[in-house]
Amino acid sequence: MLLNQFLLLGAVLFSIGVYGVLARRNGVLVLLSIELILNAVNINLVAFGTYTGSISGQVFALFVIAIAAAEVGVGLAIVLMIYRNRQSIDLDELSSMKG
């Protein structure tokens, strides 16, 4: 397969993820959209690493996966605390928490 095909797949996944972050009001769906963005970045890193013949793209992809796992843990903890306090995970209701 060509590098362009992987880059196109990464761009499509990234665009869907950005749309999900901007358009969704549910906290869990926003976290899933961020994961989609990070997976698009991983596809691009591995594709460029394979294209150049180095392993550095795969190493960076592993770091991104580790960061994504930490992000999910912290993000879900925040969403659960919001649900316990507000009985909803609608992100539009968080504007009342501004102070």
MILUM-495207 format. One record per residue: residue in one letter; x, y, z of N, C-alpha, C in turn. Coordinates in steps of 0.1 Angstrom, whole numbers, plus 5000, padded with zeros to 4 digits. Example, Ala and Ser with C-alpha at 12.3 -4.5 7.8 and 13.67 -1.06 7.14 Angstrom:
BEGIN
A513249435078512349555078513249675078S512849785071513749895071512950005079
end
This chain:
BEGIN
M500849885000500050005000500950125000L500450234995501150354994501050445007L501950525009501950615020500750705020N500350755008499150845007497950785012Q497750655011496550585016496450585031F497650565037497650575052497450715057L498050815050497850955054496450995052L495750945041494350975039493450915050L493750795054493050735065493250805078G494450845080494750925093494051055092A493951125081493351255080491751245082V491251135076489751115078489451085093L490250995099490050965113490151095122F491251175119491451295126490251395125S489751405112488651495110487351445117I487151315117485951265124486151295139G487351275145487551305159487451445162V487951535154487751685157486251715156Y485551665147484151695146483451645159G483851525163483251465176483451555188V484751605189485051695200484251825200L484051875188483452005187481851995187A481351885183479851875181479151805193R479951725200479251635210479151715224R478151685231477951745244478051635255N478151515252478351405261479851385264G480151385277481551375281482251245276V481551135276482151005272482451005257L481551065249481751075235482851165231V483051275239484251355237485551285240L485551205250486751125253486951015242L485950965236486050865225486650935213S486151065211486651135199488151175201I488551205213489951235215490751105213E490250985216490950865214491050845199L490050875191490050865177491150955171I491351075176492351165171493751105174L493951055186495250995190495550875181N494550795178494750675169495050725155A494550835150494950885137496350925137V496850985148498251025149499150905149N498650795156499450675156499550615142I498550615134498650565121499650645113N499650775114500550865107502050835112L502250825125503550795130504150665124V503350555125503750425120503950435105A503150505098503250505083504550585079F504850695086506050765083507250685087G507150625099508350535103508650425094T507550365088507750255079508350305065Y507850425062508250485049509750525049T510250575061511650615062512550495066G511950385070512750265073513250275087S512750355096513250365110512150315119I512550285131511650235141511050345150S511550465148511150575157509650605156G509050585145507550605144506850515153Q507250395154506550295162506850325177V508050365180508350405194507550515199F507350625190506550735194505050695195A504650595187503250555188503050485201L504050405206503850345219503750455230F504450555229504350665239502950735238V502450745226501150805225500050715231I500250585229499350485235499350495250A500550505256500650525270499950645275I500150755268499550885272498050875270A497550805260496150785258495450705269A496250605274495750525285495550615298A496550695300496450785312495350885310E495150935298494151035295492750965298V492550845294491250775296491050755311G492050725318491850705333491450825340V492150935337491851065343490551115338G490251105325489051165319487851085324L487850955325486750885330486450915345A487550935353487350975367486651105368I487051205360486451335360484951325356V484651245345483251225341482451155352L482951065359482250995370481951095381M482951175384482651275395481651375391I481651415378480651505373479251445374Y479151315370477951245370477351225385R478251205394477851195408477351325413N477951435409477451565415476251625407R476151605394475151665386474051565381Q474251435382473351335377473251345361S474251405355474251415340475651435336I476051385324477351405319477351505307D476351585306476151685296477151795298L478051825288479151915290478652065290D477452085285476952225285476552265299E476252175307475852205321477052245329L478252225325479452255332479752405332S479152475324479352625324478952685337S478052615344477552675357478652655368M479652585365480752555375481852665374K481652765366482752865364483152935376G482252955385482653025397481853145400
end
